[in-house]
Amino acid sequence: MEQMNELVQYVMESAAEHELWAPHDTIVVAVSGGPDSVALLRILHEISLNRTPLNLICAHVNHGFRAESQEEAEFVRALADELGLPFELAEFDIPSIVKKSGLGPEGAAREKRYQFLIETAKRYGARAVALAHHADDQAETVLMRLLRGSGPSGLAGMRWKRTEKKVELIRPFLRINKTALIGLCQSEGFAYAMDASNLLMKYKRNAVRLEVLPMLEKYNPKVKQSLLQLSEIAGAEDEFMEANALKCFEELVLFEHGKYTFKRASFAAVPSALQRRLIKLILNYLSADSRALDFSKIEAVRRGTLQEHPTVWSLDLGGGLICVRQYDTILFSSKPPQQQVSYTYRLSLPDSRLELWEIGKAMTMTVLERESFALQGEDSGKMSAWFDSDELVLPLTVRSRLPGDTIKVMGLNGSKKVKDIYIDDKIPSSERSRIPLVCDGSGNIVWIPGVRRSMHAAVGRHTASVLLLTLEELEKSGET
């Protein structure tokens, strides 16, 4: 009983440190029937009786891998009955699921197991699902992630608790090694099942446990302890960095219309460690598959943001995600860039209003006597332009831009390409298709709203009346 008391005390201290539960919580305990999960159920049951009142549910998954699976299910059911706990059983034909889904056997089993445990927790109104992962599992996890090329978040290993679909997954045994758990079962006479598949080398984790770790222990007998220390240090520092990344996100990133943007200068002032985390955080918010967010993609975004040239580029990050640099703005979106819209309209007197539904704008045309125009004054926002109505050739054409478009700009000899003007003015490529071009009856581009007007039909001393063109949002025009 002494060993039970020691482990109970150890688990209680860990639970308090990491806030794994509170009195009267309902907890679903995942019990495979092996020594680890049997010890977990026994210890939590002891805690619920004599330390902290807890409502426990025993849950078991039969994966259908082995002939002994049915016997193990009955063993766990009998254990739950012995302790007077509710018992929940799920049975899956994982080999068949593997064939249909294309997942590996470990991945398919894990997915179905967690799905069942979380659904069970929700049915019982449970706060958490308790898992029996222990210190040896943690060391194996850290080593596997190290071999895979993980960053600091991965080297933190399994967390004491994390939330999945509004249910907490808790691991009270992360600092207890397997030897202690088997020792408890043996000293207290707790029966448990042995899973022979744990010895099969075809499973990657088993290979790490049975081959890689023993080899490393020849060079460092305490390599497991070293890996555990690494996970503790990496975990604490990862939490600190995540908090700083979130703060950085709130200060630098703007979210509008389903897109996240930040300015290059503010990003460059942030340390590189936070730059990478900021990019990853944005992509996670866009519901990215975190498994696809490898170092090379995040680094491509980071380096592309910091470089002087080119100042305009687009990166396909996979999973429907793109990152676009538009001069000094970096944009992340889960949708492809807006496609070029194509439209052509005519505008002439007596009609005075044109609705451009493709771009959500309206253009109005007003004829003013010179005196009235002088009182109105100029529009500093460049969304209005005025012409000598006697010299402007009607009808006007309002259209989307075409390759090779040029405009004769006031004060400039000859013509200039519209594309070059957009580049000079640093107008993002995603916005260019939304800028209409106004052409006169001779086909000359006379106005690019918000950008330039041409030299045609300029207002001068001899102008008797002025034709005023204005572009505005449809929502502001009184239309519904």
N, C-alpha and C positions, 0 to 999 in steps of 0.2 A: 504493500500500500504506500510505502515511502516514495517509490518511484512515481506512482500516480500523483501523489501530492506535489512532488517537485515539478512535474510537467504541467499540472493544473496551474500552479503558481506562475510558471513561466508563460503559459498561454494567457493568463489573466493580465500579466504585466504588458505583454505585447498588444493585447486587445485594448488596454487603456491607452497605451502610447499612440496607437494608430486609429483609435475610435472605431473599433470593428463592430461593436454592438452596444446597446443600452438595455437596462432592465426591461423585461417583458417583450423584447423583440421576438418575432417569429423568424426562424432560420431554417432553410432547407439545407440538409447535409448530404452532399454527394458521397455515396458509399459504394465502392466497387466490390468490396469484400476482401481486398488485400489488407496487409497489416497497417498501412498508413491510414486508410480511411476508417478501418475498424477502430484504431486508436483515436482518430478524430471524433467519431461518434461517441465513444466511451468517455472521452475527456469532456466534451461539450455536455454530455448527459450528467456527468458528475458536477460540472459547474452549475447547470440548471437546477440541480437538486440542493446543493449546499453553498453556492456562492452568489450567483446572479440568476434570478428567475428568467428562463428562456423557453420559448415554445419551439420544439424541434420537430422537423419532418424528415424522415429517412427516405432518400430517393436513390433508385438504382437503375442503371441502363444496361440492358442486355443487347450487345452489339451483334450478336449472331455470328461471331468469328469462329468460336471453338465449341467442341462437343460439350465441354464442361460449363458452358455459359448458363444453361438452364439450372444446373445444380447450384451455381453461385447466386443466381437470383433467389432461389428458395432459401439459401443460407442467409442472405441479407434480410429477407422477409422474416425469417425466424428470429434474427437478431433484433429487428424492430419490435416484434411481438414481445420478446423477452424484456425490452426496456419500456414497453408500453407506449411506443411512438407510432404515429401514422406512417404508413408505407406507401410509396408511389413507385410504380414500375413502368418503364418504357422498353419496348422490344423493337429493334430495327434489324433489317436484313442489310447490313452494311455492304457485303460483297455485291449485292444487286445494285445498291445505290451507287457504288463506285463505278460500275459498268455504265450506268445511265448518266451520271454527272460528270465523269471524267476526272473527278478529284482522286487523290491518293487515298489509301485506306485510313491513314492517320487523320488526314484532313476531313474526310467524310464523317468519320466517327466523332471527331471533335465538334464539328458543326451540328450534328444531330443531338449530341449529348448536351451541349450548351443551350440549344433551342428548347429541349425538354426541361432542363433545370430552370431556365428563366420563366417558361410558361407555368411550371409548377409553383414557383415563387409567387407569380401574379395571382394564381388561383387561390392561394392561401393568404394573400395579402402580406407576404413575407418581405422583410427589409432586405435580406441577403441570402446568398447561396454560399455555403462554406465548402471550400475545396482543400484537399489534404496534401497539396504540394509542400514539400519540405526543403531543408537546406541542400540536400544532395541534388534534388530537382533544380533548385535555383542555380547551383554551380554548373550543372549540365546546360541549362538554358543560356547562361552568360557565355559559356565556352562556345556553344553552337552559334550564337549571334556574333561572337568575336571572329569565328571562322568565316562567317558569312559576310563580314565587313560592315558591321553595324556602327552607328554613331552612339553618342552618350545616352540617348533615350533607350536604345536597345540594350546597352550594357547595364542599365539599371535592373534588367531582368524582369521577373514577375513582380507585380506590385502587391503590397499588403491588401489593398482594396482598390477596385476600380468599378466604375458604373457601366453597365451594358443594358440598354433598353430599360432604363430606370430601375434596375435591380443591381445591388452591389454584389460583386464577387469578392469574397474575403478569403484570406489564406493565413490562418492563425499559426501554422507550423513553419514558417519560412526560416526561422533561426534554429530549428530542431532537426538533427540529422536522423537518417533512417535507422541507424543502429539503435538509437534511443527508443524509437517507436516499436521496433521489433522486440527490443528488450522489455518494454512495458507489456506487450501482449503475452510474451513468454512468462514473465514473472507473475502476472495476474491471471494467467490461464485463459486469456481471451483467444478463442478460436479465430482463424482467418484462412482465406483461400490463397493459393499461390498461382499466379498467372504465368504459365509456361511461355507465353508469347514475349515476356520481358527478356527472354534469352535469345530471341531470334535476331540475327544480325542484319536482316533485311530492313529493319526499322532504324532510321538515322540516329534517333536518340539512344537506342540500345547500343549502337556502334560506338557512340561517344562514351557511354557509360562503361562498356566492357573492353574497349580497346584504347581509345584516345586518353581518357583520364588515367588509367593505370600506367600508360607509357609516360605521361607527364609527371606522375607521382614518383617515378624513378629519379627525376631531376629535382623535384620539390615535393617531399612527402605531404606538405600542407597546401598543395595547390588548390584543393577545394575551398579551404579557408581563405586563401588569397582571392579566389573568384567571388566568394561571398562578400569580402571586404570591398572589392571593386564594385559590386552591385549596390552596396550600402552607400558608398561615396558617390557613385554615378547617379544614384537615385536622388539623393539630397541635392546635389548640384544641378541635376536636371530640373527638379522642381523650382529651384531658384531661377534658373535661366528661363524656364517657361513663364514664370511670373513677370520677368523683365521683358520677355518677348511680347506678352499680352499688353503690358504698359506701353511698349514701343508701338505696337499695333494701334492702340487707341490714340496715340499722339500723331502718328504719321499717315495712317491709311484712311482713305475716304471711300465709303460704300454708297453707290448710287446706281439705280436701274440694274441691279444684279451684277455689277462690276466693282472690283476693288482697284483703287489707284493710289499711287504715292509719287512724290516728286523725287527726282534723281538726287538732287543736292542733299535733301534731308536723309535719304537712304545712305548716301556715301559717308555721312558723318557718324553713322552707327558702327560699332565694332563688327568685324566679320562674323563672329560667332552668333551675334544677334541678327545679322543680315540673313544668314541661312535659316534661322528659326522663324524669322518674320515671313520669309517666302513660304516655308512649309506651313505655317499657321494659316496664311491666306488660302493656300491650296486645300488645306483641310476644311476650311469654312466653305469652300466651293464643292464640298462633298467628294473630294478626290479619294481614290483608292490609295490609302497610305502605302500599300505594298508596292505601288508603281512609282512612288516618289523617291527614286534613288538619288544618290549624291550627285551623279553627273547631270541630271536635269536641273536640280536646284542650283548647282554651281554654274550651269550655262546661263540661267536667269541672272544670277548674281554678277557674273563677269560681264555679261551683255549690258547690264545696267551701269556698271562702273566705267566701261570703256568710252573713250571720246567719240570714236567712229566705228561703225555707222550709228547714226542717231535715230534711224527708223528701221525696225525689224519686227519679225513675228516668229514666235517659237511654238510649235505644236508639242504640248507636254503629254499627250495621250489622254485617253479617257474623256474626250470631248473638251479638254481644257486647253486654253491658249494663253500665252503671255505676249503682249504687244508693247513695244517701245515707240512712243510718238514724241520724239525730241526729248524734252525733259520730264515727260510723264510716262510712268510704267503702269500698264493696265492688265489686269487678270480677269478672265471671263470663262464661264463654262459654255458659252455659246460662240459659234464662229463669228468673225467680223461681219458687220452688216454688208449685205450684197449691194452692188451698184444698182440703183433704181433708175429706170428709164421712163421719161415722159416728155411730151411736147404739147404746149397749149398756145392758143392765140389770145391776144388781149388788145382790144381796140375800142374806141368811143363808138356808141354811147355807153357800152359796158364799162363799169369802173371797178369791178372786183373779180378776182380769180382765185379759186380754192385749189390748192395743190395738196391733195389728200396723201399723195405718196410720201411727202416729207412733213406733213402736219403744219403747213404754212398757208397763209393767204396773202395775195398781192393786191393792193389797191392803187388806182390811178386817179389823180385829181388834177383838174386844170385850174390854176389860180392866176388872177391878174397880178402884175408885178408888185403892186402895192401890198396886196394881201400876202404875197410870198415873203416880202421884206419883213413884214411884221412877225411871220411864223419863225423865221430864222433857220439855221442849219441843225441837222440831227447829228450830234457828236457820236452817236452809237453806230453810224454808218449803215443803218437799216433803212434809210431813205435816200433818194437821189432825185435831183431836179434837172430838167432839160428845157431847152428852148422849144416850146411846143410847135412853133412854125418851122423849125429846122429838123425836128425828129420825124423820121419816115415811119409811118404806121402801115399795117398793123404790127404790133410787137409780138415776138415769139418768146415764150418762157419755157425753157427746156433744161434737161439734165446735160451734164458736160459730155463732150465727145473727144476722142483722141485727136491731138493736134490743134485743139482750140487755141486761138490767139486773140489778143485784145490790144487796141491802140490806146495806151495809157497817157493821160494828160501829163505834159512835161517830159515826154520821152519820145525821141525820134524813132519811128518804126513801130513794129508790133512786138509783143512779148507773149511767150507761151503761158497759158493759164496754169499749167502744171508747175512751171518755174515760179510763178507768183505764189502759189500755195506752199511750195517748198521754202521760198524766201520768208514768208509770213509764218512758217512753222505751224501750218494748219494740219492737224492729224489726218492721215489718209482715211480713217473711218468716218470722218465728218465731211469729206470733200464731196461725196455723192449727194449730200443733203443740201448743198449750196446751188440754187438755181442760177442759170445764166439768162440774162435778158438781151435779146437781139432785136435790132430795128428791122424795118421792112426790106432793107437791102442785105440782111444777113450779118451785119456787123454786131459784135458783142458790145453793148453800150453800158452794161452794168453787171457787176458781180456783187450782190448784196453782202454787206459786211466786209468786203475785200477791196474792190476798186470800181471806179467808173471810167468810162472811156473819154476820149477827147471829142466825140461826136455830140453835136447839138448842145454845146456848152452855153450856159447862161452868161450874157454879156450886157453891155450898156444899152444895146438896141433891142433887147428882149422885151416883147410886149406882154406875153403871157408865159407862164411856166407850167410844165407838166411834171407833177410830183408823183413819184413811185415810192410805195412803202411796203415792206415785207414784215409780217407779224405772225405770231403764233395763232393757229386756228382757235385754240381754247380761249384766247383773249378777244376773239372777234365777235362774240355774242352768239356763235353757232353752238349747237349741241350735237 
